[in-house]
Amino acid sequence: MPGPLFTPLELPCGVVLKNRLAKAAMSDSLGDGAGRPTARQSRLYERWSQGGLG
């Protein structure tokens, strides 16, 4: 049986997370100064998405 970190979690709003590992909002300082994403920022989020969690 998987541990609690890897079991689904339903939030009060009804959204279900497939596990209990999630990325909180943060500032990565990789935008272009006008609030638009850059290629570097896109690569960072791509790497996170390839991790297989969340």
C-alpha positions as CSV (number, residue, x, y, z in Angstrom):
1,M,0.0,0.0,0.0
2,P,1.4,3.4,-0.9
3,G,2.3,5.9,1.8
4,P,0.1,9.0,2.3
5,L,2.3,11.2,0.2
6,F,1.4,9.2,-2.9
7,T,-2.4,9.0,-2.3
8,P,-5.0,11.4,-3.9
9,L,-6.1,14.5,-1.9
10,E,-9.3,16.3,-2.6
11,L,-9.2,20.0,-1.8
12,P,-12.2,21.9,-0.4
13,C,-12.9,23.4,-3.8
14,G,-13.3,19.9,-5.3
15,V,-10.0,19.7,-7.2
16,V,-8.3,16.3,-6.7
17,L,-4.5,16.2,-6.6
18,K,-3.2,12.8,-7.7
19,N,-0.7,12.8,-4.8
20,R,0.2,15.2,-2.0
21,L,3.2,16.7,-3.6
22,A,2.5,20.1,-5.1
23,K,4.4,23.2,-6.0
24,A,3.3,26.4,-4.2
25,A,3.3,29.8,-5.9
26,M,6.7,31.4,-5.9
27,S,8.8,34.0,-7.6
28,D,11.5,32.6,-9.9
29,S,12.8,36.0,-11.2
30,L,13.0,34.7,-14.7
31,G,10.3,36.9,-16.3
32,D,11.2,39.7,-18.7
33,G,10.5,42.6,-16.3
34,A,7.1,43.2,-17.9
35,G,5.6,40.0,-16.5
36,R,6.0,37.9,-19.6
37,P,7.6,34.5,-19.5
38,T,11.0,33.9,-21.1
39,A,12.5,30.9,-22.8
40,R,14.5,30.2,-19.6
41,Q,11.4,30.2,-17.5
42,S,9.6,27.9,-19.9
43,R,12.5,25.4,-19.7
44,L,12.3,25.5,-15.9
45,Y,8.6,24.6,-15.9
46,E,9.2,22.0,-18.5
47,R,11.8,20.3,-16.3
48,W,9.5,20.4,-13.3
49,S,6.7,18.8,-15.4
50,Q,9.0,16.0,-16.4
51,G,9.5,15.0,-12.8
52,G,6.4,12.8,-12.8
53,L,4.9,14.1,-9.6
54,G,1.8,16.3,-9.0
